[in-house]
Amino acid sequence: MRFSLVVATKGRSDDVGALLATLAAQGAVGAEVIIVDQNEDERLAPVLAPWLPRLAVIHLRSRIANANNARNLGLRHARGEIVCFPDDDCLLPEGVLARVDAAFAADASLMVLTGPAASPEGGLGSGRWREEGGPITPGNVWTSVIEFNLFLRREVALALGGFDETLGPGTRFGSAEGNDLVARAVRAGHAARYDAGLRIIHPDKRLTPVAVARAALYGAGLGVVLRRHAPGLGTVLPFVIRPLGGIVVSLLRFRMLAARYYLATVRGRIEGLLAGDAARRPVPAPLEPRL
């Protein structure tokens, strides 16, 4: 088995079916999909049923409403040499797994490969992204990683302890778990690379009411991970200064939704930067596979 795609899901059904359709269209790449179902009902049963004869689907159940707990559960069940963690509302562009396969096959030392988010409307999705590919370092990991476009060799993901379950959706620090995982990989000496052309499609929610509601949580997650891994103030300060500038510009243009977004973002980032106990959390212990 070459790939294991671990999908943590809660509250969605049709989107999961659309993701599976794009996986089936990838061709003969040797992939399994591990659905970690956090729903309390059976909404996914009719969605998964048509794909069972066509795809290697493992359906796990979890009552813990924590995305990273679900991802780590799926990781422990994974059989693929390469693991990734698409969100349940992602779409895989044609040929994306073949591109990843070729990158890992060409470089035995490569342990982590990432790419940016792509918007369904075209171009890049929300976030700040490096324009050119290359090695990931503690200084550029902040513009090189999104969880749903993150590929790792399985043995490395297990050895690193998977995702930190005190970060991400379902916690008070709602984002940056991917940055944390890749930063830990780089610190451990593993080769990690960003490919600007490796794109996975995800709904673009920037400057929407949904984004505003989540901005403080997401900002807090980034703040914690910046405190853990940023090499210095020169890396940290732009993540505080830019949203402050966004507030001013938005107010001058009477863009109140944007102003609320930037205000919540900077408030959350400062909260995370000041959360010393969370930043000093011990490194996750290695995960044991359930094979």
C-alpha positions in Angstrom: 0.0 0.0 0.0 1.5 3.3 -1.1 -0.9 5.9 0.4 -3.1 6.1 3.5 -5.5 9.1 3.5 -6.8 9.8 7.0 -10.0 11.8 7.0 -11.4 13.1 10.3 -15.0 14.0 9.8 -17.9 15.4 11.8 -21.1 17.0 10.6 -20.6 16.5 6.8 -21.8 13.8 4.4 -22.0 14.9 0.7 -18.6 16.6 1.0 -17.1 13.2 2.0 -18.6 11.6 -1.0 -17.1 14.3 -3.3 -13.7 13.7 -1.7 -13.9 10.0 -2.3 -14.8 10.6 -6.0 -11.7 12.6 -6.5 -9.6 9.9 -4.8 -11.1 7.3 -7.1 -10.1 9.5 -10.1 -6.4 9.4 -9.0 -5.9 6.1 -10.9 -3.8 3.1 -9.8 -1.7 4.7 -7.0 -2.3 2.1 -4.3 -4.3 4.1 -1.8 -6.6 3.4 1.2 -8.8 5.9 2.8 -9.4 5.8 6.6 -12.6 7.6 7.6 -12.6 8.5 11.3 -16.2 9.2 11.9 -17.0 11.5 14.9 -20.7 11.7 14.2 -23.3 10.4 16.6 -25.5 9.2 13.8 -25.2 7.0 10.7 -25.1 9.8 8.1 -22.0 8.4 6.5 -23.3 4.9 5.9 -25.1 5.7 2.6 -22.2 7.9 1.5 -19.6 5.2 1.9 -21.6 2.3 0.6 -21.2 3.0 -3.1 -17.4 3.3 -2.7 -16.8 0.1 -0.8 -16.4 -2.0 -4.0 -14.1 0.5 -5.6 -11.9 1.9 -2.9 -10.0 0.4 0.1 -12.1 2.1 2.8 -11.6 1.7 6.5 -14.5 3.2 8.6 -13.5 3.9 12.2 -15.8 5.5 14.9 -14.7 7.9 17.6 -16.8 9.7 20.2 -14.0 12.2 20.9 -14.7 15.5 19.2 -11.1 16.4 18.5 -9.7 16.4 15.0 -6.2 15.5 15.9 -7.3 12.7 18.2 -9.2 11.3 15.1 -6.2 11.8 12.8 -3.9 10.0 15.2 -6.4 7.2 15.5 -6.4 6.8 11.8 -2.6 7.1 11.6 -2.3 4.1 14.0 -4.4 2.0 11.6 -2.7 3.2 8.4 -0.9 0.7 6.2 0.5 3.0 3.5 4.1 4.1 3.2 3.0 7.7 2.9 0.2 9.2 5.0 -1.8 12.4 4.5 -4.7 14.0 6.2 -7.2 15.7 3.8 -10.1 17.6 5.5 -13.6 16.1 4.9 -14.4 19.0 2.5 -11.3 18.8 0.4 -11.0 17.8 -3.2 -7.9 16.1 -4.7 -6.9 17.5 -8.2 -6.2 15.0 -10.8 -2.7 13.5 -10.6 -1.9 14.9 -7.2 -1.0 11.6 -5.6 1.1 10.6 -8.6 3.0 13.9 -8.1 3.6 13.1 -4.5 4.6 9.5 -5.3 7.2 10.7 -7.8 8.7 13.2 -5.3 9.2 10.6 -2.6 10.4 7.9 -5.1 13.0 10.3 -6.4 14.5 11.2 -3.0 14.8 8.5 -0.4 15.8 11.1 2.2 12.6 13.1 1.8 10.4 12.6 4.8 7.8 15.4 4.6 6.3 17.1 1.6 3.8 20.0 1.7 2.0 22.4 -0.6 -0.4 25.3 -0.4 -4.2 25.4 -0.3 -6.0 25.9 -3.6 -9.3 27.8 -3.9 -12.2 26.2 -5.7 -12.5 29.4 -7.7 -8.9 29.1 -8.8 -5.6 30.4 -7.5 -4.4 29.9 -3.9 -6.7 29.7 -0.9 -6.5 31.6 2.3 -3.2 32.0 4.1 0.2 33.4 3.3 2.1 31.1 0.9 5.7 30.9 -0.3 5.9 31.6 -4.0 8.8 29.2 -4.6 9.4 25.7 -3.4 12.3 24.4 -1.5 13.4 23.1 1.9 11.3 23.8 4.9 13.1 25.5 7.8 12.1 26.9 11.3 12.0 30.3 9.6 9.6 29.4 6.7 7.5 26.6 8.1 4.8 29.3 8.9 4.1 29.9 5.1 4.7 26.3 4.0 2.2 24.1 5.8 -1.5 23.4 5.9 -2.8 20.2 7.5 -4.8 19.0 4.6 -1.9 19.2 2.2 0.8 17.5 4.3 2.4 14.2 3.3 4.8 12.2 5.5 6.4 8.8 5.5 4.3 6.8 7.9 7.2 5.7 10.1 8.3 9.3 10.6 4.7 10.4 11.5 4.4 7.6 14.0 7.9 8.3 15.5 7.0 12.0 16.0 3.8 11.1 17.9 1.5 12.3 15.2 -0.4 15.5 15.8 -0.5 17.3 19.1 -4.0 16.7 20.5 -4.0 19.9 22.5 -4.0 21.8 19.2 -6.5 22.1 16.4 -10.3 21.8 16.0 -11.9 20.7 19.3 -9.4 22.5 21.5 -8.8 26.1 22.8 -5.9 26.4 20.3 -7.7 25.8 17.1 -5.0 25.7 14.4 -1.3 25.3 13.5 -1.1 21.7 14.4 0.5 21.0 11.0 3.1 23.7 11.5 3.9 22.1 14.9 4.3 18.6 13.4 6.5 19.8 10.6 8.6 22.0 12.9 9.1 18.9 15.1 10.1 16.9 12.1 12.7 19.5 11.0 14.1 19.8 14.5 14.5 16.0 14.5 16.6 16.3 11.4 14.1 15.0 8.8 14.2 16.5 5.3 11.0 18.4 4.6 10.2 20.2 1.3 7.5 22.7 0.1 6.2 22.2 -3.4 4.4 25.4 -4.6 2.7 23.4 -7.4 1.3 20.7 -5.1 -2.2 21.9 -4.4 -5.3 20.5 -2.7 -8.6 22.2 -3.1 -10.3 23.5 0.0 -13.2 25.9 0.5 -11.9 29.4 0.8 -13.5 30.9 4.0 -11.4 34.0 4.4 -13.2 37.1 5.5 -16.5 35.3 5.9 -18.7 35.2 9.0 -17.4 31.6 9.6 -13.8 32.8 9.4 -14.5 35.7 11.8 -16.1 33.3 14.3 -13.0 31.0 14.3 -10.3 33.7 14.0 -9.5 34.0 17.7 -9.3 30.2 18.1 -7.1 29.9 15.0 -5.0 32.8 16.1 -4.4 31.2 19.5 -3.2 28.0 17.9 -0.7 29.8 15.8 0.5 31.9 18.8 1.2 28.8 20.8 3.2 27.1 18.0 5.1 30.3 17.2 6.2 30.5 20.8 7.3 26.8 20.7 9.2 26.9 17.4 9.8 30.4 16.0 13.5 31.1 15.8 13.2 34.7 17.0 11.2 37.9 17.3 11.8 38.6 13.6 9.6 35.6 12.8 6.9 36.4 15.4 6.4 40.1 15.1 5.0 40.1 11.5 2.2 37.8 12.7 1.1 40.4 15.2 1.8 43.6 13.2 0.1 42.5 9.9 -3.4 42.0 11.5 -3.0 45.3 13.4 -2.4 46.9 10.0 -5.4 45.0 8.6 -7.6 46.5 11.4 -6.6 50.0 10.5 -7.0 49.6 6.7 -10.4 47.9 7.1 -11.7 50.6 9.3 -10.6 53.3 6.9 -12.4 51.4 4.1 -15.5 50.8 6.4 -15.0 47.0 6.0 -16.4 46.1 9.4 -16.4 42.3 8.9 -12.7 42.4 7.9 -11.9 44.6 10.9 -13.6 42.2 13.3 -11.6 39.3 11.6 -8.2 41.0 12.1 -9.1 42.1 15.6 -10.0 38.5 16.6 -6.9 37.2 14.9 -4.5 39.4 16.7 -6.2 38.9 20.0 -6.0 35.1 19.6 -2.3 35.2 18.5 -1.4 37.3 21.5 -3.3 34.9 23.8 -1.4 31.9 22.3 1.9 33.7 22.6 1.3 34.3 26.3 0.1 30.7 27.0 3.3 29.5 28.5 2.1 26.2 29.8 0.7 25.2 26.4 3.9 26.2 24.7 6.0 24.2 27.0 4.0 21.0 26.6 6.1 17.9 26.3 6.7 16.4 22.8 4.1 13.8 22.0 5.2 10.2 22.6 5.7 7.9 19.5 2.5 6.2 18.3 2.2 2.4 18.1 0.7 1.1 14.9 -2.4 -1.1 15.1 -1.5 -3.5 12.3 
